[in-house]
């Protein structure tokens, strides 16, 4: 085969070498989440937490880091960013997934992490009469969705998501 231009030959070589490279970390993370059937929203959230972790440590690769770096990041979230306990836990879950399922490494002791405070207030729970009063002011789709959420214990996004076929 005759190559008309050196650019054509180079593009061919680049294509070959790119396919033989290991996928990038974020692509590996996405693939790991998808192969375990995590939701798209979880995928987006975990990827965002991993990026924040990497940037917090001045763009170091997570394979070069360990428990002290995870501790520093989670403690920073609690003390400096004042995130909620559930938000800090979400960041921890994302990092644990990354280390266990993408990097193939167990995370050791994280006992030194300063945990975010759990809210001291209790969630508001409506009585049956109060729920009936709220539902009596709704009509049509809004009444149906609210009734389903209350009766079946659905979250808003579970109620709004289209049904998946084949499941």
KEBA-446297 format. One record per residue: residue in three letters; x, y, z of N, C-alpha, C in turn. Coordinates in steps of 0.02 Angstrom, whole numbers, plus 50000, padded with zeros to 5 digits. Atoms other than C-alpha are relative to their C-alpha. Example, Ala and Ser with C-alpha at 12.3 -4.5 7.8 and 13.67 -1.06 7.14 Angstrom:
// residues 2
ALA500454994150000506154977550390500455006050000SER499584994149997506844994750357499615005550037
***
This chain:
// residues 167
UNK500424994150000500005000050000500445006250000UNK499624993850005500655017249954499675005250043UNK500264994749957500455031150081500145006649967UNK499944993650034500125048050002500325005350044UNK499774994749955500565058250155500254996950064UNK499765002649936501565055550314499475000550054UNK500534999249950500045061550411499544993950002UNK500435005850001499025046650355500334994250036UNK499655005449967500355034450413500025001350076UNK499964998449929500535043450580499324998950034UNK500675001049972498645043450609499884992650011UNK500095007249993498645024750581500384997350060UNK499605002349943500055022050707499695002450065UNK500294997349939499225033350834499384996150020UNK500605003849987497605023950817500184993250030UNK499805006549975498505007550845500265000550072UNK499714999449933499495013450997499485002050051UNK500514997849953497975021751076499564994150020UNK500425005649983496985005551067500354995050046UNK499645004749958498374995751153500135002950070UNK499914997049934498455008151300499454997950047UNK500505001449948497565004851463499515005850003UNK500494994549996495935014851479500175004750057UNK499884995049948496025030851580499614998250062UNK500295001549935495575030251764499255001250001UNK500714998449997493885038751744499604995349956UNK500345004850044493425027151600499954993250035UNK500025006349962493895012151709499485000450055UNK500494999149947492835019251850499294999349972UNK500665000450032491335021551735499844992849980UNK500115006950022491545004051664499864995550060UNK500125004049939491654996551839499315001150029UNK500674998449974490075005451893499464997049955UNK500495002650048489135000451735499964992450002UNK500005007349999489674982251745499654997350063UNK500345002049938488944981651921499305003050003UNK500684997450008487324990151862499835005750048UNK500154994049961487495006151963499625004849956UNK500404995250039486315020051909500455005349969UNK499634994650033486885034051794500155005750049UNK499904994649950486645046651935500554998250049UNK499465002249955487765036352049500665000549964UNK499394999550040489045035351910500255007249997UNK499814993050004489035054251888500265002550067UNK499814997849934489145057052075500684997250021UNK499365003149982490565044652104500575003049960UNK499484996950041491545051851958500175007050025UNK499884993249974491335069452029500404999750064UNK499625000649938491965063852200500724997949987UNK499315002250015493475054952126500395005949971UNK499664994150027493905070652026500185004950055UNK499864995449945493755081452182500584997450043UNK499475003149961494875069252276500685001149965UNK499394999250039496185069952137500245007250001UNK499814992950000496155088952126500185002550070UNK499834998249932496195090652315500734998450014UNK499315002149990497855081452311500455002049941UNK499594997050052498555092152169500134995349941UNK500005004250060498165080152027500494994150005UNK499625006249992499055065052099499544994249982UNK500395005850018498495048152036499824996250064UNK500215003649939497485038552168500434993850016UNK499585005949988498625023352145500625001850041UNK499424997649962500025033952221499815002050071UNK500244997749935498955038252372499714994350040UNK500275005249957498275028552518499555002950054UNK500464998349945497335029452682500115007050028UNK499914993249974498155045552747499715005349954UNK500264995250048497655054552587499234999949999UNK500735000549996495865048052597499775003450064UNK500174996849936495815053352781500025007649994UNK499924992750007496445070852737499425002949960UNK500544997550042495125072952601499335000050038UNK500645000649964493665066752707499975004850059UNK499984995249944494225077252856499915007149974UNK500104993550031494345092452742499275001349985UNK500724999150015492555089552685499615001750062UNK500374998949937491955089052866500165006750031UNK499804994049963492965103452937499975006449959UNK499964993950041493245115752795499385001249958UNK500584999150043491775112552680499354998950038UNK500575001049955490605107752823499424996349966UNK500515004150033489695094452722499634995950053UNK500385004249954488365083652802500324993150005UNK499745006849990488735066252867499844995649939UNK500185004350057487795058352721500425001949938UNK499594997950056488795068752595500714997350008UNK499335002749987490445063752676500004992549988UNK500055007350010489865045652675499974998249926UNK500045001150072489445046952490500705000549968UNK499324999250025491215053252454500424993950019UNK499645006049978491915038752557499824994049957UNK500225005650041490875026152460500305000349930UNK499714999350066491495033152295500744998150000UNK499295001649995493305031852351500124992650014UNK499945007249986493075014352421499884995949936UNK500145003450063492315008852255500615000649954UNK499424998950042493785016552161500584995450020UNK499425003949978495095007952267499874992549995UNK500145007250001494224990952280499914997249930UNK500225002950064493494988652107500385002449939UNK499634997450058494584999351993500754998950010UNK499295000749986496294999452075500184993250029UNK499885006749973496074982052152500374999950065UNK499644999349937496654987552323499515001450056UNK500424998749942495804986552492500255006150037UNK499834994249960495765002252596500034997750072UNK499915002149930496434999752771499635004550048UNK500314996449945496045008952932499915007449983UNK500164993050010495175025652911499765003150066UNK500234997849934494925028053098500155007250017UNK499814993149984495765045053098499575005349967UNK500434995250035494415053152992499565003750050UNK500474996149961493485067253076499344999849963UNK500655001050032491675063153039499585006350003UNK500474994550001490415076152989499454998550051UNK500525001049949489085078853121499344998249967UNK500675001850023487425070653096499525005250027UNK500464994949976485965082553109499654997850064UNK500315001649936485235083453283499245000349995UNK500724999450007483505087553219499704993649971UNK500355005850026482255073953183499615002049937UNK500394998350059481405073253014499265000950018UNK500714998849989479625079553005499614994149970UNK500435005450023478375065352992499285002250008UNK500704997949998476585069152948499564994350026UNK500495004949979475125060353030499584998049939UNK500445002150056473885050952920499505005549982UNK500484994650013472645065152940500325005849962UNK499654994550034473945078052886500144998149928UNK499885002450068474385067452734499365000449959UNK500654999650035472535066252688499845007249983UNK500144992950012472385085152705500425002749942UNK499564997850055473875088052589499744997149934UNK500235003250062473235075352460499345002849976UNK500654997350020471505083252462500075006549961UNK499884993850038472265099052388500334998849933UNK499675001750064473035089852240499504996749953UNK500435003150050472255083852078500434996849946UNK499695002950059472685073251928500674996650013UNK499335003149996474505068251900500345001350066UNK499674998349937475105077352055499724995950057UNK500315004249947473865068052166500244992849993UNK499795006950011474315051352086500734998950021UNK499295000749983476195054052103500115000650075UNK499924999149928476045060252282499734993950038UNK500295006049968474925045552329500474994049993UNK499525005550011476165033252252500615000850044UNK499404998949959477635041352340499854998550073UNK500175001249930476745040852507499854992650013UNK500235006949988475945023752490500544994849989UNK499495005050016477425014652414500695001950027UNK499364997849973478805024552498500515001749947UNK499544998250055479525030452333500335006750013UNK499664993550001480795044352318499755003649938UNK500244995950056480415058552199500274997449933UNK499705002150064481645052652064499774993049981UNK500265006750016480995034752077499305000649970UNK500684998950026479245041252045500025003149930UNK499974996450064479775052351899500354996049945UNK499625003850049480935039751813499544995749957UNK500405004450043480225030851662500134992750017UNK499945007249986479905012251685500474996949949UNK499535003550045481275001151613499664993749975UNK500285006250027480704987451497500494994450009UNK499585005949995481354969951519500244998550070UNK499785001349931481584970851709499434997550041
***
